[in-house]
Amino acid sequence: MDIAAFVLKTLLIVAALGSLGALIARLTRHDLRRVGREVEVRSLNQRYDQMRDELDAEILGKKERRSLAKARKREAKARAATPTGKRVYVLGFKGDLMASAVKRLAREIDAVLTVARPETDEVVLRLQSSGGTVTGYGLAAAEVSRLRDRKIKVTVSVDQVAASGGYMMACAADKIVAAPFALIGSIGVVAQAPNLHRLLKKNDIDYEELTAGEFKRSISILGEITPAGREHFIGKIEDIHTAFKNFVAERRPTADLAKVANGDVWLASEAVSLGLVDALSTGDDLIFRLKDEARLFAVATVARKTLLQQLLGGLGFEGPSSFAPLGAIAKALSAVRSN
């Protein structure tokens, strides 16, 4: 082979890889400014219809399938000729300690409120949370209340747990349904803080915490907890508990607070008689029963694919491991350039 031709081809390949590396770097910088989330809407009626059709294709004979297809076509035509009926928007919330999913929920509620018709459309919120911070779940409950304030009926569905802040959030709805063995309640407040003051004192380590205001730091991890500070902190916890109970009393007037607001939890099958839950049902069955009377839409926020992700996806790079070769190429290119 001619050495000059070989060298030329090698240089062209290196130049092409260098251009690709520069393009990827440019797209990455561009995408960092555009990272975000967008709302995705799916028709659940179509999902059920597709499952039904797939089963029919396997179970029924050709003649039966044709007859059913004609009947369903007539039904679809009749529905199209009538005014649009009720629409139900299905949202989801899986809570952690900080209720970090509240930002996503707020965006989904924004989307629903742009199209939902007061006193006609409804929302089903599938909720799972064992609670967390007062501020996080207080905000989550306020977000759900935005729907009720605009006369959009809200049903919270609990399959596993809605406790503490999770139950407070559920109380923002018009109706609560839960699977029989779901855990419900925990209407209480807890605060925990380790105190290392005696350990420091034992080891002759001085610690000073300077504050302005008598109760700026009533409970400290390193400083001494005084009787006055402890009493003040307990008073704050009791104030939050009172606000929690008042919220439940307002939204669940049939609940016997003297019995249920002690921090305990109950199975949903027990919680019905206590006024904490309205009915027993799994979320799947609740939605399945609605499919014949309403148009169902699942609303969720999904990560928006960046320009770089779309480009690499088109080239066959889908998962994180797919980027390993590109990383190696980028390092090799950097080494070549530095030399």
Solvent accessible surface area in square Angstrom, and as a share of the most:
residue,aa,sasa,rsa
1,M,184,0.82
2,D,95,0.49
3,I,137,0.70
4,A,72,0.55
5,A,39,0.31
6,F,115,0.48
7,V,71,0.41
8,L,105,0.52
9,K,118,0.50
10,T,57,0.33
11,L,108,0.54
12,L,110,0.55
13,I,107,0.54
14,V,55,0.32
15,A,59,0.46
16,A,61,0.47
17,L,61,0.30
18,G,11,0.11
19,S,73,0.47
20,L,59,0.30
21,G,22,0.21
22,A,38,0.29
23,L,71,0.35
24,I,32,0.16
25,A,43,0.33
26,R,135,0.49
27,L,22,0.11
28,T,52,0.30
29,R,139,0.51
30,H,61,0.27
31,D,9,0.05
32,L,128,0.64
33,R,181,0.66
34,R,138,0.50
35,V,102,0.59
36,G,25,0.24
37,R,107,0.39
38,E,78,0.35
39,V,51,0.29
40,E,75,0.34
41,V,86,0.49
42,R,120,0.44
43,S,29,0.19
44,L,12,0.06
45,N,34,0.18
46,Q,129,0.57
47,R,113,0.41
48,Y,28,0.11
49,D,57,0.30
50,Q,112,0.50
51,M,82,0.37
52,R,87,0.32
53,D,67,0.34
54,E,101,0.45
55,L,109,0.54
56,D,24,0.12
57,A,56,0.43
58,E,148,0.66
59,I,126,0.64
60,L,40,0.20
61,G,37,0.36
62,K,126,0.53
63,K,172,0.73
64,E,95,0.43
65,R,84,0.31
66,R,153,0.56
67,S,68,0.44
68,L,62,0.31
69,A,60,0.46
70,K,132,0.56
71,A,29,0.23
72,R,58,0.21
73,K,156,0.66
74,R,158,0.58
75,E,95,0.42
76,A,47,0.36
77,K,159,0.67
78,A,59,0.46
79,R,151,0.55
80,A,87,0.67
81,A,88,0.68
82,T,81,0.47
83,P,124,0.78
84,T,70,0.41
85,G,42,0.40
86,K,48,0.21
87,R,43,0.16
88,V,0,0.00
89,Y,13,0.05
90,V,13,0.08
91,L,5,0.02
92,G,29,0.28
93,F,5,0.02
94,K,147,0.62
95,G,19,0.19
96,D,69,0.36
97,L,121,0.60
98,M,122,0.54
99,A,0,0.00
100,S,70,0.45
101,A,18,0.14
102,V,12,0.07
103,K,169,0.72
104,R,60,0.22
105,L,0,0.00
106,A,21,0.16
107,R,109,0.40
108,E,0,0.00
109,I,1,0.00
110,D,67,0.35
111,A,30,0.23
112,V,1,0.01
113,L,40,0.20
114,T,109,0.64
115,V,81,0.47
116,A,14,0.11
117,R,71,0.26
118,P,81,0.51
119,E,141,0.63
120,T,58,0.34
121,D,1,0.01
122,E,31,0.14
123,V,1,0.00
124,V,3,0.02
125,L,3,0.01
126,R,70,0.26
127,L,3,0.02
128,Q,57,0.25
129,S,3,0.02
130,S,81,0.52
131,G,10,0.10
132,G,27,0.26
133,T,39,0.23
134,V,72,0.41
135,T,116,0.67
136,G,11,0.10
137,Y,0,0.00
138,G,30,0.29
139,L,91,0.45
140,A,0,0.00
141,A,6,0.04
142,A,53,0.41
143,E,22,0.10
144,V,1,0.00
145,S,13,0.08
146,R,62,0.22
147,L,3,0.01
148,R,74,0.27
149,D,107,0.55
150,R,119,0.43
151,K,124,0.52
152,I,3,0.01
153,K,90,0.38
154,V,0,0.00
155,T,11,0.06
156,V,0,0.00
157,S,2,0.01
158,V,0,0.00
159,D,53,0.27
160,Q,111,0.49
161,V,27,0.16
162,A,0,0.00
163,A,10,0.08
164,S,27,0.17
165,G,6,0.06
166,G,0,0.00
167,Y,0,0.00
168,M,25,0.11
169,M,0,0.00
170,A,0,0.00
171,C,0,0.00
172,A,0,0.00
173,A,2,0.01
174,D,65,0.34
175,K,74,0.31
176,I,1,0.00
177,V,3,0.02
178,A,0,0.00
179,A,13,0.10
180,P,56,0.35
181,F,164,0.68
182,A,1,0.00
183,L,77,0.38
184,I,0,0.00
185,G,0,0.00
186,S,24,0.16
187,I,0,0.00
188,G,18,0.18
189,V,43,0.25
190,V,120,0.69
191,A,50,0.39
192,Q,167,0.74
193,A,53,0.41
194,P,90,0.57
195,N,59,0.30
196,L,76,0.38
197,H,46,0.20
198,R,203,0.74
199,L,100,0.50
200,L,29,0.14
201,K,140,0.59
202,K,169,0.72
203,N,82,0.42
204,D,132,0.68
205,I,93,0.47
206,D,137,0.71
207,Y,84,0.32
208,E,139,0.62
209,E,70,0.31
210,L,157,0.78
211,T,72,0.42
212,A,95,0.74
213,G,52,0.50
214,E,146,0.66
215,F,80,0.33
216,K,128,0.54
217,R,130,0.47
218,S,19,0.12
219,I,36,0.18
220,S,10,0.06
221,I,90,0.46
222,L,60,0.30
223,G,11,0.11
224,E,117,0.53
225,I,37,0.19
226,T,65,0.38
227,P,109,0.69
228,A,56,0.43
229,G,5,0.04
230,R,116,0.42
231,E,129,0.58
232,H,53,0.24
233,F,66,0.28
234,I,83,0.42
235,G,27,0.26
236,K,105,0.45
237,I,37,0.19
238,E,103,0.46
239,D,87,0.45
240,I,65,0.33
241,H,41,0.18
242,T,66,0.38
243,A,59,0.46
244,F,12,0.05
245,K,61,0.26
246,N,92,0.47
247,F,43,0.18
248,V,0,0.00
249,A,40,0.31
250,E,122,0.55
251,R,47,0.17
252,R,15,0.05
253,P,107,0.67
254,T,112,0.65
255,A,12,0.10
256,D,76,0.39
257,L,44,0.22
258,A,102,0.79
259,K,115,0.49
260,V,0,0.00
261,A,9,0.07
262,N,103,0.53
263,G,32,0.31
264,D,70,0.36
265,V,59,0.34
266,W,38,0.13
267,L,56,0.28
268,A,0,0.00
269,S,57,0.37
270,E,84,0.38
271,A,0,0.00
272,V,55,0.32
273,S,101,0.65
274,L,24,0.12
275,G,11,0.10
276,L,0,0.00
277,V,3,0.02
278,D,66,0.34
279,A,38,0.29
280,L,80,0.40
281,S,13,0.08
282,T,59,0.34
283,G,0,0.00
284,D,95,0.49
285,D,66,0.34
286,L,19,0.10
287,I,8,0.04
288,F,100,0.42
289,R,129,0.47
290,L,24,0.12
291,K,50,0.21
292,D,123,0.64
293,E,104,0.47
294,A,10,0.07
295,R,114,0.42
296,L,0,0.00
297,F,33,0.14
298,A,15,0.12
299,V,7,0.04
300,A,42,0.33
301,T,8,0.05
302,V,52,0.30
303,A,69,0.53
304,R,92,0.34
305,K,123,0.52
306,T,23,0.13
307,L,83,0.42
308,L,25,0.12
309,Q,89,0.39
310,Q,101,0.45
311,L,63,0.31
312,L,4,0.02
313,G,22,0.21
314,G,71,0.68
315,L,106,0.53
316,G,55,0.53
317,F,55,0.23
318,E,124,0.56
319,G,24,0.23
320,P,125,0.78
321,S,92,0.59
322,S,28,0.18
323,F,72,0.30
324,A,69,0.53
325,P,70,0.44
326,L,24,0.12
327,G,33,0.32
328,A,61,0.48
329,I,58,0.29
330,A,51,0.39
331,K,155,0.66
332,A,56,0.44
333,L,15,0.07
334,S,67,0.43
335,A,50,0.39
336,V,84,0.48
337,R,155,0.57
338,S,92,0.59
339,N,161,0.82
